Amino acid sequence: MFLEKEIVELFELYQDVKLLMNKDGIDYLEDMGSSNYPKIIAIGILNDLILSKKVFKRNILVGEFLKNSFNIQLSKSMLHSRTMICGKITRHILDLNDLGEVEDILNTLYGILKKLKCEENIFEKDIYDVIKGIEI
């Protein structure tokens, strides 16, 4: 079993390898203080939800969920494969340069996980979802 220290070492090792794999030698996560943690956590949780047949019985529901919750539009052909959806989501999150956008994803995931824990419908909007959707 991994202890917290070993997990941190694993992330740090991953960061070092990621820098080596990047051809131009520039860490694209520099703006986040060289920390992949928020993005990796967001990718892991979101992909786990997407792959769950208990959460989403049909792929079309995954598409609706991503559009409503994260404003991510997927083509109909993309919705034929959950692994393709996960790849698209992973690339989308990795390409985010603004820590605020990653934090928004994590906050949205927090709300979704709270709804799932309470066995509530994740497609129903609460007051916070409405406020978040209002453009000023």
Backbone as a ProteinNet text record, in pm:
[ID]
protein_1_A
[PRIMARY]
MFLEKEIVELFELYQDVKLLMNKDGIDYLEDMGSSNYPKIIAIGILNDLILSKKVFKRNILVGEFLKNSFNIQLSKSMLHSRTMICGKITRHILDLNDLGEVEDILNTLYGILKKLKCEENIFEKDIYDVIKGIEI
[TERTIARY]
84.6	0	89.6	52.3	127.1	97.9	204	188.3	193.6	153.7	149	285	391.1	524.7	559.3	524.2	553	473	352.2	269.5	330.8	377.1	441.6	566.6	644.7	763.1	724.8	616.3	569.2	532.9	462.7	428.1	552.8	648	771.1	850.6	855	923	852.3	720.9	643.2	674.8	682.1	712.6	849.4	948.3	1082.7	1082.7	1011.4	1003.8	929.2	824.9	748.1	837.1	924.1	1016.8	1113.5	1158.7	1248.6	1179	1051.4	976.9	941.5	936.4	901.4	1022	1008.7	1120.1	1188.6	1111.2	1173.4	1225.9	1205.9	1260.1	1185.6	1071.4	993	879.5	866	758	631.4	534.6	411.4	325.5	364	288.6	359.6	453.1	529.1	438.9	328.5	237	174.9	178	119.5	228	343.1	449.5	507.6	513.3	566.6	491.1	365.8	286.5	178.3	181.5	79.2	-40.1	-30.8	-131.5	-275.4	-308.7	-449.3	-497.7	-415.5	-457.1	-469.9	-375.3	-379.4	-501.3	-531.2	-648.3	-776.1	-785	-903.4	-919.7	-811.3	-816.6	-860	-800.3	-832	-976.8	-1026.1	-1164.7	-1262.3	-1240.1	-1333.2	-1335	-1218.3	-1214.5	-1279	-1261.3	-1324.7	-1476.7	-1527.3	-1672.5	-1721.9	-1648.2	-1687.9	-1693.7	-1599.6	-1593.6	-1695.3	-1759.7	-1854	-1988.7	-2025.1	-2157	-2267.9	-2232.4	-2332.6	-2371.6	-2275.5	-2303.4	-2370.1	-2314.1	-2367.6	-2397.1	-2523.6	-2561.7	-2536.9	-2550.6	-2530.8	-2428.9	-2356.1	-2252.5	-2309.2	-2430.9	-2491.8	-2507	-2529	-2538.7	-2404.7	-2296	-2162.5	-2145.5	-2187.3	-2177.8	-2257.9	-2379.8	-2463.8	-2400.6	-2349	-2283.5	-2164.2	-2079.1	-1960.2	-1998.1	-2103.1	-2147.6	-2206.9	-2294.3	-2361.7	-2269	-2179.5	-2097.5	-1966.3	-1907	-1773.6	-1765.6	-1879.4	-1884.7	-1788.6	-1781.5	-1697.9	-1791.1	-1783.5	-1868.8	-1794.9	-1859.2	-1800.4	-1884.4	-1818.3	-1890.7	-1962.4	-2060.5	-2134.9	-2043.5	-1947.1	-1855.8	-1767.4	-1734.3	-1652.7	-1728.4	-1861.4	-1943	-1958.6	-1902.5	-1911.9	-1815.9	-1715.5	-1614.2	-1580.3	-1599.4	-1566.7	-1416.7	-1336.2	-1191.8	-1149.6	-1216.3	-1187.9	-1230.1	-1342.2	-1388.2	-1285	-1236	-1135.4	-1008.3	-968.1	-850.6	-870.8	-987.8	-1020.6	-1020.8	-1079.3	-1085.7	-945.4	-865.4	-728.1	-651.2	-660.2	-590.2	-642.3	-773.7	-833.7	-777.6	-773.8	-726.8	-577.2	-499.7	-355	-321.9	-406.5	-381.8	-420.5	-487.7	-526	-402.1	-386.5	-270.7	-305.8	-432.6	-476.9	-515.3	-449.3	-479.8	-625.3	-680.4	-819.7	-915.2	-886.1	-970.7	-964.8	-845.8	-830.9	-905.9	-896.4	-969.1	-1119.6	-1168	-1310.5	-1354	-1271.3	-1303	-1307.6	-1209	-1206.1	-1325.9	-1363.9	-1480.8	-1608.3	-1619.8	-1735.9	-1739.6	-1623.5	-1616	-1654.7	-1614.3	-1650.6	-1802.7	-1868.6	-2014.8	-2081	-2025.6	-2080.6	-2063.9	-1946.5	-1922.2	-2012.4	-2038.2	-2130.3	-2270.6	-2313.6	-2445.2	-2449.9	-2345.4	-2341.4	-2342.5	-2270.7	-2267.2	-2405.6	-2479.8	-2615.4	-2720.1	-2671.7	-2758.1	-2856.4	-2808.1	-2888.1	-2859	-2947.9	-2931.3	-2827.6	-2721	-2614.7	-2655.6	-2767.2	-2813.6	-2903.9	-2950.3	-3032.5	-2942.8	-2983.8	-2905	-2951.8	-2854.4	-2888.1	-2856.1	-2874.3	-2856.8	-2714.1	-2615.5	-2475.9	-2448	-2511.5	-2495.5	-2556.5	-2669.8	-2735.9	-2649.5	-2597.9	-2513.1	-2388.2	-2328.7	-2207.9	-2235.3	-2354.8	-2389.2	-2424	-2443.6	-2478.3	-2354.4	-2364.3	-2252.9	-2273.4	-2167.7	-2175.6	-2111.9
-117.8	0	124.7	223.3	347.6	433.5	486.2	586.6	723.5	824.9	958.7	1001.2	972.4	1010.6	942.8	816.4	743.7	798.6	843.3	901.5	1032.6	1113.7	1239.8	1211	1111.3	1074.1	1027.3	953	907.1	1025.3	1124.1	1243.9	1321	1334.8	1406.1	1333.5	1202.4	1123.2	1138.9	1137.6	1159	1295.7	1397.4	1532.4	1535.3	1469.8	1465	1395.1	1284.2	1209.7	1290.9	1360.2	1443.8	1551.8	1609.8	1710.3	1649.6	1528.3	1461.4	1428.6	1393.8	1356.2	1477.4	1594.4	1716.3	1759	1758.2	1778.8	1913.6	2020.6	2152.7	2184.9	2093.1	2111.5	2211.4	2259.9	2357.8	2284.8	2309.5	2249.6	2330.2	2270.9	2342.4	2367.7	2314.9	2338.1	2437.5	2514.1	2610.2	2705.5	2746.3	2841.3	2786.5	2655.3	2593.6	2561.5	2624.1	2597.2	2459.3	2412.3	2280.1	2168.7	2189.9	2088.4	2034.7	1905.7	1839	1794.8	1803.8	1743.9	1780.3	1908.2	1940.3	1880.3	1886.3	1831.3	1680.1	1614.3	1468	1422.7	1492.3	1457.9	1478.6	1592.4	1619.2	1514.2	1480.2	1379.5	1244.8	1204.4	1074.1	1061.6	1162	1156.3	1161.9	1255.6	1272.1	1148.2	1094	973	854.1	843.8	735.7	747.9	870.6	890.7	855.1	898.9	873.9	724	649.6	505.4	424.3	486.4	414.1	394.1	268.3	236.4	258	264	291.1	438.4	525.5	668.4	706.6	658.4	688	557.5	525.1	399.6	404.4	522.8	537	647	631.1	728.2	867	873.5	1002.7	1085.7	1018.2	1087.7	1147.8	1081.1	1135	1266.6	1268.3	1389.3	1503.8	1476	1578.9	1629.8	1537.7	1572.2	1664.7	1631.1	1712.2	1851.2	1855.1	1984.3	2071.8	2013.6	2090	2128.4	2039.5	2062.7	2134.3	2106.3	2158.8	2236	2251	2321.1	2259.2	2125.7	2051.9	1983.1	2025.1	1971.5	1858.7	1743.5	1630.6	1596.9	1552	1512.5	1380	1350.4	1224.5	1104	1114.5	1001.3	978.8	1084.8	1072.4	997.8	1009.1	947.8	796.7	739.4	594.4	517.3	584.4	515.6	596.2	534.1	603.3	624.7	534.3	555	674	694.8	813.8	940.3	933.4	1047.1	1078	975.6	995.6	1057.5	1013.4	1072	1219.4	1254.1	1393.4	1478.4	1424.5	1496.2	1513.8	1410.1	1418.1	1526.7	1526.9	1628	1767.9	1780.8	1910.7	1965.2	1882.6	1928	1956.4	1871	1894.4	2022.5	2061.5	2181.8	2310.6	2298.4	2417.7	2482.1	2611.4	2683.9	2767.4	2790.6	2875.4	2788.7	2811.2	2735.1	2756.1	2873	2900.4	2807.3	2776.4	2683.9	2543.5	2502.2	2370.1	2367.8	2476.4	2485.1	2480.8	2544.5	2538.6	2394.6	2320.3	2179.8	2101.5	2122.3	2050.4	2087.9	2215.1	2257.1	2195	2189.2	2125.5	1977.2	1912.5	1769.9	1747.9	1839.8	1830.6	1829.4	1922.3	1927.7	1802.7	1752.1	1631.4	1511.3	1498.1	1385.7	1393.9	1515.9	1530.4	1484.2	1519.3	1475.6	1323.5	1264.7	1118.9	1048.7	1103.9	1044.1	1045.8	1153.2	1165.7	1102	1035.3	967.9	1063.8	1185.6	1285.4	1279.4	1334.7	1339.2	1446.3	1405.7	1501.4	1596.2	1567.8	1654.7	1766.4	1755.6	1861.7	1975.8	2096.9	2214.9	2267.9	2302	2369.6	2517.9	2594	2739	2776.2	2699	2728.1	2705.7	2603.4	2579	2693.4	2744.3	2854.8	2980.3	3010.8	3128.1	3116	2997.8	2974.2	2997	2965.4	2978.2	3118.9	3208.1	3346.3	3420.3	3481.9	3561.3	3706.2	3766.3	3906.1	3994.1
0	0	0	-81.2	-87.8	34.2	90.5	194.7	128.9	200.3	142.1	87.9	160.8	116.2	-16.5	-31.2	-154	-271	-245.2	-350.8	-397.7	-303.9	-340	-423.3	-382	-459.2	-599.2	-611	-741.4	-830	-776.3	-853.3	-895	-803.3	-835.6	-944.3	-935.8	-1039.1	-1172.5	-1169.4	-1291.9	-1352.5	-1267.8	-1316.1	-1383.4	-1322.7	-1380.6	-1515.8	-1525.4	-1651.4	-1756	-1714.9	-1807.5	-1868.6	-1787.6	-1838.7	-1940.8	-1914.1	-2007.8	-2139.7	-2131.7	-2252.5	-2337.2	-2274.6	-2346.4	-2429.8	-2561.4	-2653.5	-2639.1	-2614.6	-2606.8	-2467.2	-2373.5	-2239.6	-2154.1	-2201.4	-2125.9	-2055	-1929.2	-1852.2	-1877.2	-1945.3	-1977.7	-1855	-1741.1	-1618.4	-1526.8	-1582.5	-1503.9	-1426.1	-1487.8	-1424.2	-1296.6	-1282.4	-1163.8	-1060.7	-1071.9	-977.7	-995.7	-1119.4	-1152.7	-1082.9	-1055.3	-987.4	-1079.4	-1101.4	-1182.3	-1098.8	-968.6	-882.5	-918.2	-930.1	-959.3	-1091.2	-1193.8	-1323	-1318.1	-1253.6	-1245.5	-1166	-1059.5	-979	-1060.6	-1130.8	-1212.6	-1321.8	-1388.5	-1495.1	-1439.3	-1329.3	-1270.9	-1229	-1157.4	-1109.8	-1226.8	-1318.6	-1430.1	-1519.6	-1549.2	-1632.5	-1562.2	-1431.4	-1356.6	-1362.7	-1350.9	-1362.5	-1502.4	-1603.8	-1742	-1771.9	-1718.4	-1746	-1666.8	-1568.5	-1483.5	-1552.9	-1570.2	-1626.7	-1523.3	-1395.6	-1292.8	-1292	-1320.4	-1323.2	-1454.9	-1566.1	-1699.4	-1772.1	-1781.2	-1846.4	-1996.8	-2057.3	-2201.4	-2229.3	-2337.9	-2373.8	-2402.3	-2453.9	-2484.4	-2356.6	-2243.2	-2115.1	-2074.8	-2111.3	-2084.3	-2159.6	-2285.9	-2367	-2308.4	-2264.1	-2201.7	-2073.1	-1994.9	-1868.6	-1892.1	-1986.4	-2013.9	-2066.2	-2148.8	-2202.6	-2092	-2010	-1905.1	-1790.1	-1751.6	-1633.3	-1662.6	-1780.8	-1808.9	-1939.6	-2005.8	-2134	-2236.5	-2237.2	-2332.2	-2431.2	-2555.1	-2661.6	-2733.5	-2748.2	-2819	-2941.9	-3046.7	-3167.1	-3142.5	-3227.5	-3213.3	-3230.4	-3322.3	-3342.7	-3220.5	-3149.1	-3028.2	-2919.6	-2919.4	-2814.7	-2830.2	-2935.3	-2954.8	-2864.8	-2810.2	-2731.2	-2606.1	-2492.2	-2367.2	-2353.7	-2407.2	-2399.8	-2485.7	-2598.8	-2679.4	-2605.2	-2536	-2456.2	-2347.6	-2280.6	-2175.4	-2232.8	-2351.1	-2415.2	-2444.2	-2493.9	-2524.4	-2396.9	-2291.1	-2163.6	-2106.2	-2114.4	-2064.7	-2138.6	-2270.1	-2349.8	-2316.2	-2301	-2268.9	-2137.4	-2035.5	-1904.2	-1907.6	-1974	-1982.3	-2057.5	-2151.7	-2229.9	-2157.8	-2043.1	-1967.6	-1907.6	-1928.5	-1874.8	-1753.3	-1731.1	-1621.4	-1501.9	-1389.9	-1268.8	-1227	-1254.3	-1220.7	-1292.8	-1418.1	-1494.1	-1435.5	-1393.6	-1331.1	-1198.2	-1122.7	-995.9	-1018.8	-1125.5	-1158.3	-1184.5	-1257.7	-1284.5	-1154.7	-1068	-940.2	-852.5	-851.2	-773.7	-828.4	-960.4	-1022.1	-987.3	-994.3	-958.1	-812.3	-727.1	-585.6	-569.8	-637	-630.2	-686	-795.1	-857.8	-765.3	-705.5	-614.8	-492.2	-442	-329	-368.5	-489.7	-537.5	-549.5	-605.6	-621.6	-485.6	-388.7	-255.4	-191.2	-214.4	-159.1	-249.9	-355.2	-452.9	-518.1	-546.7	-616.4	-765.7	-844.9	-989.6	-1025.2	-1092.5	-1126.4	-1238.4	-1304.6	-1412	-1360.6	-1235.3	-1177.6	-1133.6	-1163.7	-1127.6	-992.9	-909.5	-784.7	-801	-697.2	-705.7	-744.6	-699.5	-731.9	-879.8	-938.9	-1082.4	-1163.4	-1117.6	-1187.2	-1180.5	-1061.8	-1045.2	-1129.8	-1132.4	-1212.3	-1361	-1405.8	-1546.5	-1591.2	-1496.9	-1530.1	-1577.6	-1695.1	-1747.5	-1708.7	-1660.2	-1617.6	-1723.1
[MASK]
++++++++++++++++++++++++++++++++++++++++++++++++++++++++++++++++++++++++++++++++++++++++++++++++++++++++++++++++++++++++++++++++++++++++

